[in-house]
Amino acid sequence: MLIKRFSTAERWAHRSIAILTVILLITAALLYIPDFAAIVGNRQIVRVIHEVAGFVLPIPILLALFSRAFRDDTSRLNRFKPSDWQWLRSRSRRLGAIPVGKFNAGQ
């Protein structure tokens, strides 16, 4: 059984940011590395794709920042509980013996 650690909106935001970043890296390589630039027939299309991906990239980031899930995670991460201190002092913290919730104190 899978444990849903992140909401569907959080996963989609992460995936879209990752895809846009890969598009930006590939198109930048095609535009600016001479060996790859020779492969591209129409640099104008690659440039437009690169620019559009760059302008679209902040959208999923902003949507994620204003989501309820982000605010909930931020409040969880900004507060240390007794179990967090116990986890930090434990030598066996990697074994999962101490219940810590969604995030452990190391995160």
C-alpha positions, 0 to 999 in steps of 0.5 A: 500500500502506498502512503500519500505523503504529498497531496495531488496538487503538490505532486503536480506542481513538483512534476510541472516544475521538473518538466519545465526545468528539463525543457529549459536545460535541453533548449539552453544546451541546444542554443548555446553549446556549439556542437548541439546548436549544429543539430538544430535546424530551426533555432527560432523554434527552440528559442521560442520554446525556451522563452515560453518555458521560462515565462511559464515556470513561475506559475506552478511555483506561485500556485504551490506557494499559495496552496493550503497544503504548502501552508500546512507543511510550512507550519509543520516544519517551523515547529519542533515537538518533543518527538523531534528532539527525541528523533535528533538524539536517537541513534536509531533514527533511520530505523523508523522506530520513532513516529515523527509524522510527515517530516522528521526533525532533519528535514 
